[in-house]
Amino acid sequence: MVKPVLKWAGGKTQILHEVIPRLPSDFNHYHEPFFGGGAVFFDLEPPNGTINDKNSRLMNFYRVVRNQPDALIETCKELQREIDELGEEETEKYYYDRRDEFNSLRQHGLCENEVREASLLLFLNRTCYNGLFRENNSGEFNVPFGSRHDPDVVREDRVRGVHRALQNTDIRNQDFSYVKHVAQEGDAVYFDPPYKPVNDTASFEDYLAGGFGQEQQEALRDLAIHLHEQGVSVTISNSWPARALYEGDDVPDAFEVEPITANRTINSKGGDRTGTKEIVVTNVPKNKRQGTLSAYNNTD
């Protein structure tokens, strides 16, 4: 079991015990089109397959971890040494300077220094408010300083674990629909899309410029049906209101919509976690599932 390096909005660490048992116990290749922090992938440690996310900076981070872990660790150690020498007010200024640098490294979609960008992403993830990644309409990271004391911005053990887990994995930065062309009979696909909003003000879809609305949610459902017809095992996480998408007459009976409860805290104090009703949808028959997950060591 590998522990994720990054904290990510909507991460699945809290509900691994709900997701893992609904995945197939046997599959050829594993595909995860909405990767984020990758908690499910790193728990499974599949031997091959694809991971993908529309966030180009995030996918650059994982490519650097896979291909250049030593360079990433050394650059993060430099950031660690610099921040360790600062007082609280100086640390806040240093944070915003690094945030500006991070945003300046990517122009017209191209990254000028992949290792530097990856190290700054990890630094910002460890020092920003609540570990969020959020972009404005211009695609600039805009999360404020988080006032975290003595942050570990290197996470060397986790970086090396993730490096090993990604060795035979194809890392992509495309629309989620790519999986239609790569998943084959006997493969497994886990979809963890930006959640359908639970009300008019709560939404997980606006953290990346572009969003993920109703049209995309319906396209995802249609893709899941297509994959099912091709003999692919499909498992999907989403919010409780999304259940209606998977309960229509056009959805094959093989898909089961199963309610779960998750603790969520986004843009709120860490102590204000409350149980939220969510769903896991799967076409995997109960006798072909992973089964009960052993206890997961949930540490940030």
C-alpha beads as a LAMMPS data file, in Angstrom:
LAMMPS data file: protein, C-alpha beads

300 atoms
299 bonds

1 atom types
1 bond types

-500.0 500.0 xlo xhi
-500.0 500.0 ylo yhi
-500.0 500.0 zlo zhi

Masses

1 110.0

Atoms # bond

1 1 1 0.000 0.000 0.000
2 1 1 1.439 3.366 -1.075
3 1 1 0.378 6.587 0.619
4 1 1 -0.567 9.560 -1.583
5 1 1 1.839 12.502 -1.739
6 1 1 -0.744 15.242 -2.283
7 1 1 -3.877 16.267 -0.458
8 1 1 -6.644 16.840 -3.001
9 1 1 -10.208 18.153 -2.923
10 1 1 -12.627 15.232 -3.017
11 1 1 -9.867 12.736 -2.194
12 1 1 -10.964 9.187 -1.493
13 1 1 -8.775 8.319 1.490
14 1 1 -11.778 8.679 3.801
15 1 1 -13.866 6.184 1.818
16 1 1 -11.361 3.648 0.556
17 1 1 -13.238 1.040 2.585
18 1 1 -16.307 1.796 0.436
19 1 1 -14.662 2.096 -2.993
20 1 1 -12.077 -0.699 -2.993
21 1 1 -14.544 -3.515 -2.215
22 1 1 -16.632 -2.490 -5.236
23 1 1 -13.770 -2.841 -7.714
24 1 1 -13.152 -6.139 -9.512
25 1 1 -10.837 -8.648 -7.842
26 1 1 -9.344 -9.563 -11.209
27 1 1 -8.655 -7.317 -14.205
28 1 1 -6.145 -6.887 -17.027
29 1 1 -5.403 -3.142 -16.989
30 1 1 -6.541 -0.401 -14.628
31 1 1 -7.587 3.078 -15.807
32 1 1 -8.374 6.151 -13.698
33 1 1 -9.454 9.165 -15.826
34 1 1 -9.957 11.628 -12.900
35 1 1 -6.835 10.987 -10.868
36 1 1 -6.516 13.820 -8.335
37 1 1 -4.620 12.605 -5.274
38 1 1 -4.803 8.995 -6.451
39 1 1 -5.753 7.351 -3.126
40 1 1 -7.545 4.429 -4.800
41 1 1 -4.752 3.785 -7.297
42 1 1 -2.057 3.883 -4.636
43 1 1 -4.000 1.516 -2.408
44 1 1 -4.486 -0.967 -5.249
45 1 1 -1.019 -0.528 -6.789
46 1 1 -2.139 -1.952 -10.153
47 1 1 0.778 -3.314 -12.218
48 1 1 -0.157 -1.371 -15.374
49 1 1 -2.714 0.909 -16.978
50 1 1 -3.392 4.627 -17.337
51 1 1 -3.981 7.601 -15.089
52 1 1 -5.288 10.925 -16.324
53 1 1 -6.425 14.336 -15.177
54 1 1 -7.356 17.568 -16.957
55 1 1 -5.063 19.410 -14.544
56 1 1 -1.838 19.651 -16.560
57 1 1 0.206 20.765 -13.546
58 1 1 -0.950 17.753 -11.567
59 1 1 -0.050 15.323 -14.331
60 1 1 3.326 16.999 -14.743
61 1 1 3.877 16.380 -11.028
62 1 1 3.245 12.650 -11.387
63 1 1 5.437 12.395 -14.475
64 1 1 8.284 14.038 -12.564
65 1 1 7.726 11.699 -9.607
66 1 1 7.810 8.698 -11.947
67 1 1 10.804 9.826 -14.023
68 1 1 12.896 12.198 -11.880
69 1 1 12.249 11.535 -8.181
70 1 1 15.776 12.438 -7.056
71 1 1 15.663 15.821 -8.784
72 1 1 12.237 16.515 -7.283
73 1 1 13.355 15.571 -3.777
74 1 1 16.482 17.710 -3.951
75 1 1 14.537 20.742 -5.178
76 1 1 11.966 20.268 -2.411
77 1 1 14.773 20.033 0.152
78 1 1 16.006 23.438 -1.026
79 1 1 12.522 24.866 -0.482
80 1 1 12.401 23.207 2.940
81 1 1 15.715 24.747 3.993
82 1 1 14.593 28.184 2.854
83 1 1 11.239 28.100 4.642
84 1 1 12.748 26.665 7.842
85 1 1 14.853 29.806 8.231
86 1 1 11.862 32.176 8.133
87 1 1 9.551 33.612 10.755
88 1 1 5.761 33.563 10.397
89 1 1 5.395 36.872 8.525
90 1 1 8.366 36.094 6.296
91 1 1 6.909 32.647 5.602
92 1 1 3.673 34.159 4.336
93 1 1 5.539 36.477 1.966
94 1 1 7.702 33.565 0.824
95 1 1 4.533 31.581 0.110
96 1 1 3.095 34.280 -2.172
97 1 1 6.429 34.699 -3.936
98 1 1 6.516 30.979 -4.674
99 1 1 2.873 31.070 -5.771
100 1 1 3.701 33.828 -8.253
101 1 1 6.665 31.813 -9.488
102 1 1 4.490 28.729 -9.880
103 1 1 1.989 30.629 -12.013
104 1 1 4.739 32.173 -14.131
105 1 1 6.255 28.815 -15.111
106 1 1 3.410 27.820 -17.409
107 1 1 2.759 30.024 -20.420
108 1 1 0.299 29.088 -23.187
109 1 1 -0.008 25.623 -21.679
110 1 1 3.727 24.898 -21.779
111 1 1 5.875 24.420 -18.687
112 1 1 9.306 26.070 -18.670
113 1 1 10.771 23.894 -15.901
114 1 1 8.955 20.649 -15.119
115 1 1 10.917 19.710 -11.992
116 1 1 10.626 23.208 -10.536
117 1 1 6.883 23.296 -11.205
118 1 1 6.420 19.881 -9.581
119 1 1 8.381 20.923 -6.493
120 1 1 6.380 24.141 -6.178
121 1 1 3.110 22.224 -6.529
122 1 1 4.101 20.023 -3.599
123 1 1 5.265 23.059 -1.619
124 1 1 1.993 24.927 -2.226
125 1 1 -0.066 21.830 -1.448
126 1 1 1.673 21.546 1.930
127 1 1 1.466 25.254 2.843
128 1 1 -1.705 26.652 1.245
129 1 1 -5.098 26.929 2.902
130 1 1 -6.578 23.482 3.577
131 1 1 -4.395 21.806 0.940
132 1 1 -6.641 22.993 -1.873
133 1 1 -5.884 23.340 -5.560
134 1 1 -8.053 26.037 -7.111
135 1 1 -7.631 28.147 -10.236
136 1 1 -9.170 31.431 -11.312
137 1 1 -10.689 31.924 -14.757
138 1 1 -7.233 32.676 -16.141
139 1 1 -5.929 29.318 -14.970
140 1 1 -3.800 30.790 -12.169
141 1 1 -3.474 29.004 -8.837
142 1 1 -5.061 31.379 -6.329
143 1 1 -5.365 29.609 -2.955
144 1 1 -4.207 31.807 -0.049
145 1 1 -1.543 31.006 2.522
146 1 1 -2.598 28.462 5.114
147 1 1 -0.503 29.437 8.165
148 1 1 0.751 25.870 8.599
149 1 1 3.557 25.418 11.133
150 1 1 6.642 23.352 10.298
151 1 1 5.254 21.814 7.095
152 1 1 7.045 18.845 5.553
153 1 1 7.376 19.982 1.944
154 1 1 9.657 17.105 0.905
155 1 1 7.688 13.937 1.819
156 1 1 10.574 11.837 0.554
157 1 1 9.237 8.445 1.641
158 1 1 5.907 9.070 -0.063
159 1 1 7.528 10.413 -3.219
160 1 1 9.669 7.291 -3.514
161 1 1 6.696 5.021 -2.877
162 1 1 4.637 6.752 -5.554
163 1 1 7.639 6.637 -7.903
164 1 1 7.730 2.848 -7.616
165 1 1 3.954 2.501 -8.032
166 1 1 3.895 4.524 -11.268
167 1 1 6.656 2.719 -13.148
168 1 1 4.424 0.859 -15.642
169 1 1 1.687 3.486 -15.772
170 1 1 0.837 5.689 -18.759
171 1 1 0.297 9.243 -17.453
172 1 1 -2.061 11.384 -19.529
173 1 1 -3.475 14.911 -19.600
174 1 1 -6.629 14.602 -21.693
175 1 1 -10.397 14.664 -21.503
176 1 1 -11.778 11.697 -19.562
177 1 1 -13.249 10.277 -22.784
178 1 1 -9.793 9.020 -23.802
179 1 1 -10.548 5.849 -21.853
180 1 1 -13.108 4.841 -24.494
181 1 1 -10.207 4.183 -26.852
182 1 1 -7.824 2.400 -24.467
183 1 1 -9.982 0.286 -22.135
184 1 1 -10.557 -3.232 -23.416
185 1 1 -12.589 -6.234 -22.343
186 1 1 -11.374 -7.422 -18.963
187 1 1 -10.023 -4.024 -17.908
188 1 1 -11.180 -1.990 -14.908
189 1 1 -12.058 1.719 -14.936
190 1 1 -12.594 3.845 -11.843
191 1 1 -14.259 7.224 -12.416
192 1 1 -14.028 9.847 -9.667
193 1 1 -15.341 12.955 -11.457
194 1 1 -15.946 16.384 -9.951
195 1 1 -19.108 15.723 -7.996
196 1 1 -22.541 16.846 -9.096
197 1 1 -23.442 19.739 -6.727
198 1 1 -25.536 18.805 -3.706
199 1 1 -27.240 22.222 -3.836
200 1 1 -26.976 25.595 -5.569
201 1 1 -24.019 26.789 -3.471
202 1 1 -22.004 23.618 -2.798
203 1 1 -19.876 22.325 -5.648
204 1 1 -16.690 20.354 -6.248
205 1 1 -16.646 21.221 -9.948
206 1 1 -15.142 24.702 -9.922
207 1 1 -11.612 24.097 -8.640
208 1 1 -10.148 23.941 -12.145
209 1 1 -10.764 26.516 -14.850
210 1 1 -13.521 25.152 -17.108
211 1 1 -15.650 23.300 -14.562
212 1 1 -17.597 20.056 -14.947
213 1 1 -21.332 20.521 -15.417
214 1 1 -24.460 18.511 -16.169
215 1 1 -23.516 17.906 -19.797
216 1 1 -20.217 16.330 -18.755
217 1 1 -21.930 14.258 -16.057
218 1 1 -24.304 12.828 -18.680
219 1 1 -21.421 12.178 -21.081
220 1 1 -19.640 10.267 -18.322
221 1 1 -22.715 8.120 -17.694
222 1 1 -23.025 7.358 -21.407
223 1 1 -19.338 6.434 -21.536
224 1 1 -19.806 4.103 -18.565
225 1 1 -22.624 2.339 -20.410
226 1 1 -20.471 2.024 -23.539
227 1 1 -17.608 0.523 -21.536
228 1 1 -19.979 -1.915 -19.865
229 1 1 -21.138 -3.097 -23.283
230 1 1 -17.473 -3.683 -24.198
231 1 1 -16.936 -5.969 -21.204
232 1 1 -15.121 -3.414 -19.038
233 1 1 -15.616 -3.284 -15.262
234 1 1 -16.753 0.216 -14.265
235 1 1 -16.927 1.812 -10.817
236 1 1 -17.977 5.434 -10.240
237 1 1 -18.001 7.720 -7.196
238 1 1 -20.314 10.716 -7.056
239 1 1 -22.570 12.807 -4.853
240 1 1 -26.004 11.668 -3.725
241 1 1 -27.908 13.860 -6.262
242 1 1 -26.033 12.119 -9.122
243 1 1 -27.889 8.856 -8.449
244 1 1 -30.676 9.944 -10.810
245 1 1 -28.204 9.748 -13.694
246 1 1 -27.757 6.024 -13.111
247 1 1 -31.332 5.020 -12.281
248 1 1 -32.931 5.669 -15.667
249 1 1 -34.338 3.009 -17.989
250 1 1 -31.380 3.444 -20.364
251 1 1 -28.880 2.306 -17.735
252 1 1 -28.254 -1.470 -17.784
253 1 1 -29.527 -3.420 -14.786
254 1 1 -25.945 -4.536 -14.110
255 1 1 -25.187 -1.100 -12.645
256 1 1 -25.904 -0.945 -8.920
257 1 1 -26.219 2.433 -7.211
258 1 1 -25.070 1.982 -3.632
259 1 1 -25.295 4.745 -0.978
260 1 1 -22.325 5.454 1.285
261 1 1 -21.464 8.048 3.937
262 1 1 -18.310 10.173 3.729
263 1 1 -16.746 12.839 5.925
264 1 1 -16.056 15.943 3.859
265 1 1 -14.518 19.320 4.684
266 1 1 -13.761 21.696 1.819
267 1 1 -13.264 25.413 2.495
268 1 1 -14.078 24.869 6.160
269 1 1 -12.343 24.158 9.431
270 1 1 -10.917 20.669 9.689
271 1 1 -12.943 19.979 12.838
272 1 1 -16.231 20.712 11.096
273 1 1 -16.485 17.377 9.294
274 1 1 -20.006 16.021 8.898
275 1 1 -21.313 12.837 7.307
276 1 1 -22.287 13.366 3.674
277 1 1 -24.354 10.897 1.697
278 1 1 -22.655 9.868 -1.541
279 1 1 -22.939 7.002 -4.014
280 1 1 -20.719 4.363 -5.553
281 1 1 -22.017 2.964 -8.843
282 1 1 -20.617 -0.299 -10.168
283 1 1 -21.348 -2.981 -12.749
284 1 1 -19.070 -5.476 -10.988
285 1 1 -21.064 -8.510 -9.736
286 1 1 -20.769 -9.047 -5.994
287 1 1 -19.024 -12.389 -6.436
288 1 1 -16.284 -10.754 -8.549
289 1 1 -15.467 -7.813 -6.302
290 1 1 -12.388 -7.113 -4.209
291 1 1 -14.190 -7.815 -0.956
292 1 1 -13.636 -6.191 2.415
293 1 1 -10.771 -3.719 2.678
294 1 1 -8.403 -4.049 5.608
295 1 1 -7.985 -1.013 7.857
296 1 1 -6.332 1.911 6.082
297 1 1 -3.902 4.099 7.949
298 1 1 -5.447 7.503 7.259
299 1 1 -2.716 10.028 7.976
300 1 1 -2.118 13.294 6.148

Bonds

1 1 1 2
2 1 2 3
3 1 3 4
4 1 4 5
5 1 5 6
6 1 6 7
7 1 7 8
8 1 8 9
9 1 9 10
10 1 10 11
11 1 11 12
12 1 12 13
13 1 13 14
14 1 14 15
15 1 15 16
16 1 16 17
17 1 17 18
18 1 18 19
19 1 19 20
20 1 20 21
21 1 21 22
22 1 22 23
23 1 23 24
24 1 24 25
25 1 25 26
26 1 26 27
27 1 27 28
28 1 28 29
29 1 29 30
30 1 30 31
31 1 31 32
32 1 32 33
33 1 33 34
34 1 34 35
35 1 35 36
36 1 36 37
37 1 37 38
38 1 38 39
39 1 39 40
40 1 40 41
41 1 41 42
42 1 42 43
43 1 43 44
44 1 44 45
45 1 45 46
46 1 46 47
47 1 47 48
48 1 48 49
49 1 49 50
50 1 50 51
51 1 51 52
52 1 52 53
53 1 53 54
54 1 54 55
55 1 55 56
56 1 56 57
57 1 57 58
58 1 58 59
59 1 59 60
60 1 60 61
61 1 61 62
62 1 62 63
63 1 63 64
64 1 64 65
65 1 65 66
66 1 66 67
67 1 67 68
68 1 68 69
69 1 69 70
70 1 70 71
71 1 71 72
72 1 72 73
73 1 73 74
74 1 74 75
75 1 75 76
76 1 76 77
77 1 77 78
78 1 78 79
79 1 79 80
80 1 80 81
81 1 81 82
82 1 82 83
83 1 83 84
84 1 84 85
85 1 85 86
86 1 86 87
87 1 87 88
88 1 88 89
89 1 89 90
90 1 90 91
91 1 91 92
92 1 92 93
93 1 93 94
94 1 94 95
95 1 95 96
96 1 96 97
97 1 97 98
98 1 98 99
99 1 99 100
100 1 100 101
101 1 101 102
102 1 102 103
103 1 103 104
104 1 104 105
105 1 105 106
106 1 106 107
107 1 107 108
108 1 108 109
109 1 109 110
110 1 110 111
111 1 111 112
112 1 112 113
113 1 113 114
114 1 114 115
115 1 115 116
116 1 116 117
117 1 117 118
118 1 118 119
119 1 119 120
120 1 120 121
121 1 121 122
122 1 122 123
123 1 123 124
124 1 124 125
125 1 125 126
126 1 126 127
127 1 127 128
128 1 128 129
129 1 129 130
130 1 130 131
131 1 131 132
132 1 132 133
133 1 133 134
134 1 134 135
135 1 135 136
136 1 136 137
137 1 137 138
138 1 138 139
139 1 139 140
140 1 140 141
141 1 141 142
142 1 142 143
143 1 143 144
144 1 144 145
145 1 145 146
146 1 146 147
147 1 147 148
148 1 148 149
149 1 149 150
150 1 150 151
151 1 151 152
152 1 152 153
153 1 153 154
154 1 154 155
155 1 155 156
156 1 156 157
157 1 157 158
158 1 158 159
159 1 159 160
160 1 160 161
161 1 161 162
162 1 162 163
163 1 163 164
164 1 164 165
165 1 165 166
166 1 166 167
167 1 167 168
168 1 168 169
169 1 169 170
170 1 170 171
171 1 171 172
172 1 172 173
173 1 173 174
174 1 174 175
175 1 175 176
176 1 176 177
177 1 177 178
178 1 178 179
179 1 179 180
180 1 180 181
181 1 181 182
182 1 182 183
183 1 183 184
184 1 184 185
185 1 185 186
186 1 186 187
187 1 187 188
188 1 188 189
189 1 189 190
190 1 190 191
191 1 191 192
192 1 192 193
193 1 193 194
194 1 194 195
195 1 195 196
196 1 196 197
197 1 197 198
198 1 198 199
199 1 199 200
200 1 200 201
201 1 201 202
202 1 202 203
203 1 203 204
204 1 204 205
205 1 205 206
206 1 206 207
207 1 207 208
208 1 208 209
209 1 209 210
210 1 210 211
211 1 211 212
212 1 212 213
213 1 213 214
214 1 214 215
215 1 215 216
216 1 216 217
217 1 217 218
218 1 218 219
219 1 219 220
220 1 220 221
221 1 221 222
222 1 222 223
223 1 223 224
224 1 224 225
225 1 225 226
226 1 226 227
227 1 227 228
228 1 228 229
229 1 229 230
230 1 230 231
231 1 231 232
232 1 232 233
233 1 233 234
234 1 234 235
235 1 235 236
236 1 236 237
237 1 237 238
238 1 238 239
239 1 239 240
240 1 240 241
241 1 241 242
242 1 242 243
243 1 243 244
244 1 244 245
245 1 245 246
246 1 246 247
247 1 247 248
248 1 248 249
249 1 249 250
250 1 250 251
251 1 251 252
252 1 252 253
253 1 253 254
254 1 254 255
255 1 255 256
256 1 256 257
257 1 257 258
258 1 258 259
259 1 259 260
260 1 260 261
261 1 261 262
262 1 262 263
263 1 263 264
264 1 264 265
265 1 265 266
266 1 266 267
267 1 267 268
268 1 268 269
269 1 269 270
270 1 270 271
271 1 271 272
272 1 272 273
273 1 273 274
274 1 274 275
275 1 275 276
276 1 276 277
277 1 277 278
278 1 278 279
279 1 279 280
280 1 280 281
281 1 281 282
282 1 282 283
283 1 283 284
284 1 284 285
285 1 285 286
286 1 286 287
287 1 287 288
288 1 288 289
289 1 289 290
290 1 290 291
291 1 291 292
292 1 292 293
293 1 293 294
294 1 294 295
295 1 295 296
296 1 296 297
297 1 297 298
298 1 298 299
299 1 299 300
